Amino acid sequence: MLSIPINLNLPRIPRLVTSLPGPRAQAIVQRDRAVTSPSYTRDYPLVVSRGQGCMVEDVDGNVFLDMTAGIAVTATGHAHPEVVKAIQEQSARLLHMSGTDFYYEPMVELAEQLAIRAPFPHPQSNAAFPAKIFFTNSGAESNEGAIKLARYYTKRSLIVAFLGAFHGRTYGAMSLTGSKAVQRANFGPLVPGVTHIPYGTHASLDYLEQQLFGTILPPQEVAAIVVEPIQGEGGYIVPEDGFLQRIREICDRYGILMIVDEVQAGMGRTGRLFAIEHWRVIPDIITTAKGIASGMPLGAILARPELMTWPPGSHATTFGGNPVACAAGIATLRLLESGLMTNATQMGELLQASLTQLHQKFPRVSPPRGKGLMVAVDLLDEQDNLDYKLRDRIIQEAFLRGLLLLGCGKAAIRFCPPLVIDSDQIQIALQIINEILSS
């Protein structure tokens, strides 16, 4: 039976007690502007004090329904008691000892738990695991390590990535990213050897094979194709049928590694532990982060064992695999498999059905797309062109009504709530959007 944490203090519906932002929030926003980098993107002046389940409270006592989960991070909900307990118990024993130089059991245990669940071929011997794990601090760091591993193993240098992709903002990850010009502007030169093609269509793969491979991109020099099973920042785009399977076939034909970025789509969000499992495609390397530890900074690279041959010192990290983060990851994985992935599937179906009804009532809302609780709709103008201004207005007005939303793509609203969300909360969210569109 699904166990959803019950908050005895916060209501399970929005509650606004001040104008937004309230006086305390305004003061903190002003303090923030004086001392923090202007590169942070802040969609609206939310100053969070605490959270529980799908609800967050700001510093003025206003309570919001969270359909963002900290950008798909708090998979088990805010402050799930089992995750909090694991963090408290581990932090009382050991905060840090660097898994690069020493050993501690939480890191080994989580690596075992991830390895046995990796969607790679299982070895014949019961003594072996189907994956090896390298722990990181973030999705960007996972992707950095993955392209290093691919180049090291294949002794090739070229990488294929996709337009619309987001893999992070550090140099290697940013070189893979093809989402927004502002993420790359004035930071060149980037890591060389990356070629971008359109995402999600067989026409794009035709172009890769029939044009690029025969002209400027020798396939025998390509180390990896890096792909999101569902594009995240690019708009929650689900690829055409057979697209991911065909990438696998291309990789097999030319000895290229298939790297699947599961940073946003993974860890139960789509109803499967890894989104690639929906297509029954076996990748070579998986990168993950975000929901892996319910909000603690943790990421991971999962690779088929025969690929992870780099020697000691060739790749390392001081904080990756921190024991407290790993303890949170172990608790998170247990909760995902004890009901939250099932809930993601069921609530995702309800969410898409409700958004379909919204589309039927308001044609400027596109039909929904996605899997599980990774769902988006586009906002359109009266000529059916993407309308980012309408999208942005809805997000701002939703905040003023106690609903937290985020955009993605050119004009999409993404729905990536904590996986503990229930049907009543989904209906509340859709009612708020309905009211905005009716006003």
C-alpha positions in Angstrom: 0.0 0.0 0.0 1.3 3.5 -0.9 2.6 5.3 2.2 2.3 9.1 1.7 3.6 11.2 4.5 0.9 13.1 6.3 1.8 16.6 7.5 0.0 17.5 10.7 0.9 21.2 10.3 0.7 22.1 6.6 -2.6 21.9 4.8 -2.7 19.7 1.6 -4.2 22.6 -0.4 -2.9 26.1 -1.1 -3.4 28.7 1.7 -2.4 32.4 1.1 -2.3 34.7 4.1 -0.5 37.7 2.7 -0.1 39.4 -0.7 2.7 37.8 -2.7 5.5 38.2 -2.1 4.9 38.9 1.6 7.0 41.3 3.6 9.6 38.8 4.9 9.9 37.3 1.4 10.5 40.8 -0.1 13.2 41.5 2.5 15.1 38.3 1.7 14.8 38.8 -2.1 16.4 42.2 -1.6 19.2 40.7 0.5 19.7 38.0 -2.1 20.1 40.6 -5.0 22.9 42.3 -3.1 25.1 39.2 -2.6 24.3 36.4 -5.1 25.2 35.9 -8.7 22.7 37.4 -11.2 23.0 34.2 -13.3 20.5 32.4 -11.1 17.1 32.2 -12.8 14.2 33.0 -10.4 10.8 32.5 -12.0 8.9 34.2 -9.2 9.6 35.6 -5.7 9.1 32.4 -3.8 11.1 32.3 -0.5 10.7 28.8 0.9 10.8 28.1 4.6 9.8 24.4 4.8 8.0 21.7 2.9 6.2 18.4 3.4 4.9 16.1 0.7 3.7 18.2 -2.2 3.3 21.4 -0.1 5.8 24.1 0.7 5.4 27.1 3.0 7.1 30.4 2.5 8.6 32.7 5.2 5.4 34.6 5.5 3.2 31.5 6.2 1.8 31.2 2.7 1.3 27.5 1.6 1.8 26.4 -2.0 1.0 23.3 -4.0 4.3 22.3 -5.6 4.1 20.9 -9.1 7.9 21.3 -9.6 9.5 19.1 -7.0 12.6 21.4 -7.1 12.9 20.6 -10.8 12.0 17.0 -10.5 14.3 16.4 -7.5 12.2 15.8 -4.4 10.8 12.5 -5.8 9.6 11.2 -2.4 8.1 14.6 -1.5 9.5 17.3 0.7 11.0 16.0 3.9 9.7 12.4 3.7 10.1 11.1 7.2 11.9 8.0 6.1 14.4 10.0 4.1 14.8 12.5 6.9 15.4 9.6 9.4 18.1 8.1 7.2 19.8 11.5 6.9 19.7 12.1 10.6 21.0 8.7 11.5 23.8 8.7 9.0 24.9 12.3 9.8 25.2 11.4 13.5 27.7 8.6 12.5 29.7 10.0 9.6 29.4 13.2 7.5 32.3 12.8 5.1 35.4 10.6 4.4 35.8 10.9 0.6 34.8 7.8 -1.3 37.7 8.5 -3.7 40.3 7.5 -1.1 38.5 5.4 1.5 35.5 3.0 1.9 32.2 3.3 3.7 29.2 1.0 3.6 26.4 3.4 2.5 28.3 4.1 -0.7 28.8 0.4 -1.4 25.2 -0.5 -0.5 23.7 2.2 -2.8 26.1 1.2 -5.6 24.9 -2.5 -5.2 21.3 -1.4 -5.2 21.7 0.7 -8.4 23.9 -1.9 -10.2 21.4 -4.8 -9.8 18.6 -2.6 -11.1 20.5 -1.2 -14.1 18.8 -2.1 -17.4 22.0 -3.8 -18.7 22.4 -7.5 -19.6 22.8 -9.5 -16.5 25.9 -11.7 -16.3 25.7 -15.5 -16.2 27.6 -15.6 -12.9 25.7 -14.8 -9.8 28.8 -13.3 -8.3 28.8 -10.4 -10.8 26.7 -7.2 -11.1 25.4 -5.9 -14.5 26.8 -2.4 -13.9 29.6 -0.5 -12.2 28.8 2.9 -10.5 30.7 6.2 -10.2 29.0 8.6 -7.9 28.9 12.4 -8.5 27.4 15.5 -7.0 25.0 16.5 -9.9 23.7 15.7 -13.3 26.2 17.9 -15.0 29.0 16.1 -13.3 27.5 12.8 -14.2 27.5 13.8 -17.9 31.0 15.2 -17.7 32.2 11.9 -16.4 30.2 9.9 -19.0 31.8 11.6 -22.0 35.2 11.2 -20.4 34.6 7.5 -19.9 33.3 7.1 -23.5 36.4 8.8 -24.9 38.7 6.8 -22.7 37.1 3.4 -23.5 36.6 3.9 -27.3 39.8 5.9 -27.9 37.6 8.1 -30.1 36.9 11.8 -29.7 33.6 12.8 -31.5 30.2 13.0 -29.8 26.7 13.3 -31.2 24.1 15.2 -29.2 20.7 16.7 -29.9 19.2 20.2 -30.4 17.0 21.0 -27.5 19.1 18.8 -25.1 20.1 20.0 -21.7 22.9 18.1 -20.0 24.3 20.8 -17.6 26.3 24.0 -17.6 29.9 22.9 -16.8 32.1 22.9 -19.9 31.7 19.3 -21.1 28.0 19.2 -20.3 27.4 22.6 -21.8 29.1 21.5 -25.0 26.5 18.7 -25.2 23.6 21.1 -24.3 21.6 22.5 -27.2 18.7 24.1 -25.3 19.0 27.9 -25.1 21.6 30.3 -26.6 22.0 32.1 -23.3 23.5 28.9 -21.8 26.4 29.0 -24.3 26.7 32.7 -25.2 30.2 34.3 -24.5 31.6 31.1 -23.0 33.5 29.8 -26.0 35.5 28.0 -27.1 33.6 24.9 -25.8 34.8 21.3 -25.7 35.4 20.4 -29.4 34.1 17.4 -31.3 30.4 17.7 -30.5 27.8 17.7 -33.3 24.1 18.4 -32.7 21.3 17.1 -34.7 17.5 17.5 -34.3 15.9 15.3 -31.6 13.3 12.6 -31.7 12.7 12.0 -35.4 13.7 9.3 -37.9 14.4 12.2 -40.3 17.1 13.4 -38.0 18.7 9.9 -37.8 18.5 9.7 -41.6 20.4 12.9 -41.8 23.0 11.5 -39.4 23.6 8.3 -41.3 23.1 9.5 -44.9 24.7 12.9 -44.7 26.9 13.5 -41.7 28.5 10.1 -41.6 29.5 10.3 -45.2 30.8 13.9 -45.1 32.0 15.5 -41.9 31.5 13.0 -39.1 33.3 9.7 -39.7 31.4 7.1 -37.7 34.6 5.2 -36.8 35.7 8.3 -34.9 32.4 8.8 -32.9 32.8 7.8 -29.3 29.2 8.2 -28.2 25.7 9.4 -29.0 24.2 11.2 -25.9 20.4 11.2 -25.7 17.6 11.9 -23.2 14.9 9.3 -23.5 12.5 12.1 -23.0 13.9 15.6 -23.5 13.6 17.6 -20.3 14.4 21.3 -20.6 13.8 21.0 -24.3 10.1 20.7 -23.6 9.3 17.2 -22.2 9.5 15.9 -25.8 8.7 12.2 -26.3 10.5 10.8 -29.4 9.0 9.1 -32.3 8.3 5.3 -32.0 11.5 3.4 -32.9 13.8 6.5 -32.5 15.7 5.2 -29.4 15.8 1.6 -30.8 17.3 3.0 -34.0 20.0 4.9 -32.1 20.9 1.6 -30.4 21.2 -0.1 -33.8 23.4 2.7 -35.2 25.7 2.5 -32.2 25.9 -1.3 -32.6 26.7 -1.0 -36.3 29.6 1.4 -35.8 31.0 0.5 -32.3 29.6 3.8 -30.8 28.5 3.9 -27.1 24.9 4.9 -26.3 24.8 7.3 -23.3 21.3 7.9 -21.9 20.9 11.0 -19.8 18.3 10.1 -17.1 19.0 13.1 -14.9 15.4 14.4 -15.1 13.5 11.4 -16.5 15.0 8.8 -14.2 14.5 7.5 -10.7 10.9 6.6 -11.0 9.5 9.8 -12.5 8.0 8.1 -15.5 6.7 5.1 -13.6 9.9 3.1 -14.3 13.1 3.4 -12.4 14.8 4.5 -15.7 12.7 6.0 -18.5 14.6 4.1 -21.2 13.0 0.9 -19.9 9.7 2.0 -21.5 11.4 1.3 -24.9 13.3 -1.8 -23.8 16.5 -0.4 -25.1 19.8 -1.4 -23.5 22.2 1.6 -23.3 25.9 1.4 -22.5 26.0 4.2 -20.0 23.3 5.9 -17.9 23.7 9.2 -16.1 21.4 10.2 -13.3 20.9 12.7 -10.5 18.0 14.9 -9.4 15.5 12.4 -7.8 18.1 9.9 -6.8 18.4 11.1 -3.2 15.2 13.2 -2.6 17.0 16.5 -2.5 20.5 15.6 -1.3 23.2 16.4 -3.8 24.0 13.2 -5.5 24.4 11.8 -9.0 25.7 8.7 -10.6 27.2 7.2 -13.7 26.0 3.6 -14.4 28.1 1.7 -17.0 28.3 -1.8 -18.3 31.2 -3.3 -16.3 33.5 -4.0 -19.3 33.4 -0.2 -20.1 34.6 1.1 -16.7 38.2 0.3 -17.2 39.8 3.7 -16.4 42.6 3.3 -13.8 42.8 4.8 -10.3 43.2 8.6 -10.4 41.9 9.0 -14.0 38.6 10.2 -12.7 37.7 11.0 -9.1 35.6 13.3 -6.8 35.9 14.7 -3.3 32.2 14.8 -2.4 30.5 12.4 -4.9 29.0 9.5 -3.0 28.9 11.4 0.3 27.7 9.0 3.0 24.7 11.1 4.0 23.6 11.6 0.4 24.0 7.8 -0.1 21.8 7.1 2.9 19.1 9.3 1.5 19.5 7.5 -1.8 19.0 4.1 -0.2 15.8 5.3 1.5 14.6 6.9 -1.7 15.1 3.8 -3.8 13.2 1.8 -1.2 10.3 4.2 -1.3 10.2 4.4 -5.0 9.8 0.6 -5.2 7.3 0.3 -2.4 4.6 2.3 -4.2 5.8 5.6 -5.5 6.6 4.4 -9.0 3.1 2.9 -9.2 1.7 6.1 -8.0 3.6 8.0 -10.7 2.0 5.8 -13.3 -1.5 6.2 -11.9 -1.4 9.9 -11.2 0.3 10.5 -14.5 -2.6 8.9 -16.3 -5.0 11.1 -14.3 -2.9 14.2 -15.0 -2.9 13.5 -18.7 -6.6 12.8 -18.8 -7.3 16.1 -16.9 -5.0 18.0 -19.2 -6.8 16.5 -22.2 -10.0 17.9 -20.8 -8.4 21.2 -20.4 -7.2 21.1 -24.0 -10.8 20.3 -25.2 -12.1 23.4 -23.3 -9.2 25.7 -24.1 -7.7 24.9 -27.6 -4.8 27.2 -26.8 -3.6 24.5 -24.5 -2.0 21.6 -26.5 -2.8 18.0 -25.9 -0.5 16.7 -23.1 2.6 14.6 -23.7 4.9 12.6 -21.5 5.0 9.5 -19.3 4.2 9.1 -15.6 4.6 12.3 -13.8 6.8 13.9 -16.5 4.1 15.7 -18.4 3.9 19.0 -20.4 1.5 21.0 -22.5 2.4 23.8 -24.9 0.6 27.2 -24.9 -0.5 28.4 -28.3 -1.8 31.7 -29.8 -4.9 32.0 -31.9 -2.9 30.9 -35.0 -1.6 27.8 -33.2 1.9 29.2 -32.9 3.8 28.6 -29.7 3.0 31.4 -27.2 5.6 31.8 -24.6 3.9 35.0 -23.3 0.7 33.1 -22.4 2.8 30.4 -20.8 4.7 32.9 -18.7 1.5 34.7 -17.7 -0.1 31.4 -16.5 3.0 30.5 -14.5 3.0 33.9 -12.8 -0.7 33.9 -12.1 -0.5 30.4 -10.8 2.0 31.5 -8.2 -0.3 34.3 -7.1 -3.0 31.6 -6.5 -0.7 29.2 -4.6 0.4 26.9 -7.4 4.0 26.4 -8.3 4.8 25.6 -12.0 7.8 25.8 -14.2 8.2 26.2 -17.9 10.3 24.3 -20.4 10.9 24.3 -24.1 9.8 27.3 -26.1 6.2 27.6 -24.6 5.6 24.6 -22.5 4.5 24.2 -18.9 6.0 21.1 -17.2 4.3 19.1 -14.5 6.9 17.2 -12.5 5.4 17.1 -8.9 6.7 14.9 -6.1 5.7 11.3 -6.7 3.5 11.3 -3.6 1.0 13.6 -5.2 -2.7 12.4 -5.0 -5.7 12.8 -7.2 -7.2 15.7 -5.1 -4.0 17.7 -5.5 -3.9 17.1 -9.2 -7.5 18.4 -9.5 -6.7 21.4 -7.4 -3.8 22.3 -9.8 -6.0 21.9 -12.9 -8.8 23.9 -11.3 -6.3 26.8 -10.7 -5.1 26.7 -14.3 -8.8 26.5 -15.5 -9.6 29.7 -13.5 -6.6 31.5 -15.0 -7.5 30.6 -18.5 -11.1 31.6 -17.9 -10.2 35.0 -16.5 
